[in-house]
């Protein structure tokens, strides 16, 4: 499991800022920023929110509609976004009812059910924004079963994206520190869990001193853990961060196990 308890110094060349405080000192996450009165209708905040969760949403859509081509999935995703904006889908979000991903999972499932029902009645019809099953409507958030196939697909896409963001930030940091490309590739492969052999063997292959390579790797690993924390701090409140990190570690372990099989 990832040990993500590290200090968090500056984040290099990437915007990995921690959650900013809202009025009253409540930590502001990516989606709570959107639902603040001052941010209502902000295209910047909404765009950031939808970009962050697009891989998760499209993964769930592919799981529920496995016959769709990639272009059709993208069209369905953009239609989901349009419907969400039309219905002010965040109006009923409530952190006390569950994580934002649970809320999003509920919205996507209702959207897909509505699309299915409309096409059953009128196969040629398009979703027109008058969503009967209510993207974002009450009743509230449905908590998925941990082994629900759609939820697992969504969770795995989310974990891969969080990991990719952290790895990209590490790569930038190492590039700025003028680490050779071969060293960067070796370190990143080890952070992704796909490296073979030991650190000593890596150092020998690279033709550098073992102690020097160890220092580079452990510094990069600390940065990786820091960037994971910083990315998740954009998505969940501070009191949920450690639980979310543990969940991320479990999902990444499952993803890596599947990739090895």
C-alpha positions as CSV (number, residue, x, y, z in Angstrom):
1,X,0.0,0.0,0.0
2,X,1.2,3.5,-0.8
3,X,2.6,5.4,2.2
4,X,1.5,8.9,1.4
5,X,2.4,10.7,4.6
6,X,5.1,13.1,3.3
7,X,5.8,16.8,3.6
8,X,4.5,19.0,0.8
9,X,6.9,21.6,-0.4
10,X,6.5,23.5,-3.7
11,X,5.0,21.7,-6.6
12,X,7.3,22.6,-9.5
13,X,6.0,23.7,-12.9
14,X,2.5,22.2,-12.6
15,X,-0.6,23.7,-11.0
16,X,-1.0,21.3,-8.1
17,X,-2.2,23.9,-5.6
18,X,-3.9,22.5,-2.5
19,X,-7.6,23.2,-1.8
20,X,-8.2,26.8,-0.9
21,X,-10.2,27.9,2.1
22,X,-13.8,29.0,1.6
23,X,-15.5,31.6,3.7
24,X,-15.6,30.4,7.3
25,X,-12.4,28.4,6.8
26,X,-14.1,25.3,5.2
27,X,-11.6,23.6,2.8
28,X,-12.6,24.2,-0.8
29,X,-12.4,21.3,-3.2
30,X,-12.8,21.2,-7.0
31,X,-16.5,20.6,-6.9
32,X,-17.4,22.7,-3.8
33,X,-15.8,25.6,-5.6
34,X,-18.4,25.2,-8.3
35,X,-21.4,25.2,-6.0
36,X,-20.4,28.4,-4.1
37,X,-22.8,31.2,-4.9
38,X,-19.9,33.4,-6.2
39,X,-18.9,30.6,-8.7
40,X,-22.4,29.7,-10.0
41,X,-22.2,29.5,-13.7
42,X,-18.5,29.8,-13.8
43,X,-17.3,28.2,-17.0
44,X,-13.8,27.9,-15.6
45,X,-14.8,26.0,-12.6
46,X,-17.3,23.8,-14.4
47,X,-14.8,23.1,-17.2
48,X,-12.2,22.0,-14.7
49,X,-14.8,19.8,-12.9
50,X,-15.9,18.0,-16.0
51,X,-12.3,17.6,-17.3
52,X,-11.3,16.0,-14.0
53,X,-14.0,13.4,-14.1
54,X,-14.4,12.8,-17.8
55,X,-12.3,9.5,-17.8
56,X,-14.4,8.2,-14.9
57,X,-17.7,9.1,-16.6
58,X,-16.7,7.6,-20.0
59,X,-15.4,4.4,-18.3
60,X,-18.8,4.0,-16.7
61,X,-20.6,4.7,-20.0
62,X,-18.5,2.1,-21.8
63,X,-19.2,-0.5,-19.1
64,X,-23.0,0.1,-19.4
65,X,-23.0,0.5,-23.2
66,X,-20.2,-1.9,-24.4
67,X,-21.2,-1.9,-28.0
68,X,-20.6,1.8,-28.5
69,X,-17.7,3.0,-30.6
70,X,-15.3,5.5,-29.1
71,X,-16.9,8.4,-31.0
72,X,-20.3,7.5,-29.8
73,X,-19.1,7.3,-26.2
74,X,-17.6,10.8,-26.6
75,X,-20.9,12.1,-28.0
76,X,-22.8,10.5,-25.1
77,X,-20.4,12.1,-22.6
78,X,-20.9,15.6,-24.2
79,X,-24.7,15.0,-24.1
80,X,-24.4,14.1,-20.4
81,X,-22.5,17.4,-19.8
82,X,-25.1,19.4,-21.7
83,X,-27.9,17.8,-19.7
84,X,-26.1,18.4,-16.4
85,X,-25.6,22.1,-17.2
86,X,-29.3,22.3,-18.4
87,X,-30.6,20.8,-15.2
88,X,-28.2,22.5,-12.7
89,X,-27.2,19.0,-11.6
90,X,-25.2,20.2,-8.6
91,X,-28.2,21.7,-6.9
92,X,-28.8,18.6,-4.8
93,X,-25.2,17.5,-4.1
94,X,-24.7,17.0,-0.4
95,X,-21.3,15.9,0.9
96,X,-23.0,14.4,3.9
97,X,-24.7,11.8,1.6
98,X,-21.4,10.5,0.2
99,X,-18.4,11.2,-1.9
100,X,-18.7,13.3,-5.1
101,X,-17.9,10.2,-7.2
102,X,-20.9,8.5,-5.6
103,X,-23.1,11.5,-6.7
104,X,-21.6,11.4,-10.2
105,X,-22.1,7.7,-10.5
106,X,-25.7,8.1,-9.6
107,X,-26.2,10.9,-12.1
108,X,-24.6,9.0,-14.9
109,X,-26.7,5.8,-14.2
110,X,-29.9,7.9,-14.2
111,X,-28.8,9.6,-17.4
112,X,-28.1,6.3,-19.2
113,X,-31.4,4.9,-18.0
114,X,-33.2,7.9,-19.3
115,X,-31.5,7.6,-22.7
116,X,-32.3,3.9,-22.8
117,X,-36.0,4.5,-22.0
118,X,-36.3,7.3,-24.5
119,X,-34.8,5.2,-27.3
120,X,-37.1,2.4,-26.4
121,X,-40.1,4.7,-27.0
122,X,-38.5,6.6,-29.9
123,X,-35.4,5.0,-31.3
124,X,-34.6,8.1,-33.5
125,X,-35.0,10.6,-30.6
126,X,-32.2,12.5,-29.0
127,X,-32.0,13.4,-25.3
128,X,-33.5,17.0,-25.2
129,X,-32.5,18.1,-21.7
130,X,-35.9,17.4,-20.2
131,X,-34.5,14.5,-18.2
132,X,-37.3,12.4,-16.7
133,X,-35.1,10.3,-14.4
134,X,-33.4,13.5,-13.2
135,X,-29.7,13.9,-13.4
136,X,-29.0,15.4,-10.0
137,X,-32.6,15.0,-8.8
138,X,-33.8,13.5,-5.6
139,X,-33.8,10.9,-4.2
140,X,-30.2,11.4,-3.2
141,X,-27.0,9.7,-3.8
142,X,-26.9,5.9,-4.4
143,X,-23.9,4.2,-2.9
144,X,-22.6,1.6,-5.3
145,X,-21.7,-1.9,-4.3
146,X,-17.9,-2.1,-4.2
147,X,-18.0,-5.0,-6.7
148,X,-20.4,-3.3,-9.1
149,X,-18.8,-3.6,-12.5
150,X,-19.7,-0.1,-13.5
151,X,-18.4,1.4,-10.3
152,X,-15.2,-0.6,-10.5
153,X,-14.6,0.6,-14.1
154,X,-15.3,4.2,-13.0
155,X,-13.0,3.8,-9.9
156,X,-10.2,2.4,-12.0
157,X,-10.3,5.2,-14.5
158,X,-10.3,7.7,-11.7
159,X,-7.3,6.0,-10.1
160,X,-5.3,5.8,-13.3
161,X,-5.9,9.5,-13.9
162,X,-4.8,10.6,-10.4
163,X,-1.7,8.4,-10.8
164,X,-1.0,9.9,-14.3
165,X,-1.3,13.5,-12.9
166,X,1.2,12.7,-10.1
167,X,3.6,10.9,-12.4
168,X,3.6,13.8,-14.9
169,X,4.4,16.2,-12.1
170,X,7.3,14.0,-11.0
171,X,8.6,13.8,-14.6
172,X,8.5,17.6,-14.8
173,X,10.3,18.0,-11.5
174,X,13.0,15.5,-12.5
175,X,13.4,17.2,-15.9
176,X,13.8,20.6,-14.2
177,X,16.5,19.0,-11.9
178,X,18.3,17.9,-15.2
179,X,18.0,14.2,-14.5
180,X,18.9,12.2,-17.6
181,X,16.0,10.7,-19.6
182,X,17.1,7.1,-19.0
183,X,17.0,7.8,-15.2
184,X,13.6,9.5,-15.4
185,X,12.2,6.5,-17.3
186,X,13.6,4.0,-14.9
187,X,12.3,5.9,-11.9
188,X,8.8,6.4,-13.4
189,X,8.5,2.8,-14.3
190,X,9.3,1.8,-10.7
191,X,6.8,4.3,-9.4
192,X,4.2,2.8,-11.7
193,X,5.0,-0.7,-10.4
194,X,6.1,-2.1,-13.7
195,X,9.9,-2.2,-13.1
196,X,11.6,-5.5,-12.7
197,X,14.7,-6.3,-10.6
198,X,16.1,-4.2,-7.7
199,X,17.3,-0.7,-7.3
200,X,20.9,-2.0,-7.4
201,X,20.2,-3.6,-10.7
202,X,18.7,-0.4,-12.1
203,X,21.8,1.5,-11.0
204,X,24.0,-1.0,-12.8
205,X,22.0,-0.9,-16.0
206,X,22.2,2.9,-15.9
207,X,25.9,2.9,-15.1
208,X,25.6,5.1,-12.1
209,X,26.5,4.8,-8.4
210,X,23.9,2.8,-6.4
211,X,23.8,5.3,-3.6
212,X,23.2,8.2,-6.0
213,X,20.4,6.3,-7.8
214,X,18.8,5.4,-4.5
215,X,18.8,9.1,-3.5
216,X,17.2,10.1,-6.8
217,X,14.5,7.3,-6.6
218,X,13.5,8.0,-3.0
219,X,13.3,11.8,-3.6
220,X,11.1,11.1,-6.6
221,X,8.9,8.7,-4.6
222,X,8.4,11.3,-1.9
223,X,7.4,13.8,-4.6
224,X,5.0,11.2,-6.1
225,X,3.3,10.7,-2.8
226,X,3.1,14.5,-2.3
227,X,1.6,15.0,-5.7
228,X,-1.0,12.3,-5.1
229,X,-2.0,14.1,-1.9
230,X,-2.2,17.4,-3.6
231,X,-4.4,16.1,-6.4
232,X,-6.8,14.3,-4.1
233,X,-7.0,17.4,-1.9
234,X,-8.7,19.1,-4.9
235,X,-11.3,16.4,-4.9
236,X,-12.2,15.6,-1.2
237,X,-12.3,17.5,2.0
238,X,-9.3,17.5,4.3
239,X,-11.0,15.1,6.8
240,X,-11.6,12.6,4.0
241,X,-8.1,12.8,2.5
242,X,-6.4,9.9,4.3
243,X,-9.4,7.5,3.6
244,X,-9.3,8.6,0.0
245,X,-5.5,7.9,-0.2
246,X,-6.0,4.4,1.2
247,X,-8.8,3.8,-1.3
248,X,-6.6,5.0,-4.1
249,X,-3.8,2.6,-3.0
250,X,-6.3,-0.3,-3.1
251,X,-7.6,0.5,-6.5
252,X,-4.1,1.0,-8.0
253,X,-3.1,-2.3,-6.5
254,X,-6.1,-3.9,-8.3
255,X,-5.3,-2.1,-11.5
256,X,-1.6,-3.2,-11.5
257,X,-2.6,-6.8,-10.6
258,X,-4.9,-6.9,-13.7
259,X,-2.2,-5.4,-15.9
260,X,0.3,-8.1,-14.8
261,X,-2.2,-10.9,-15.5
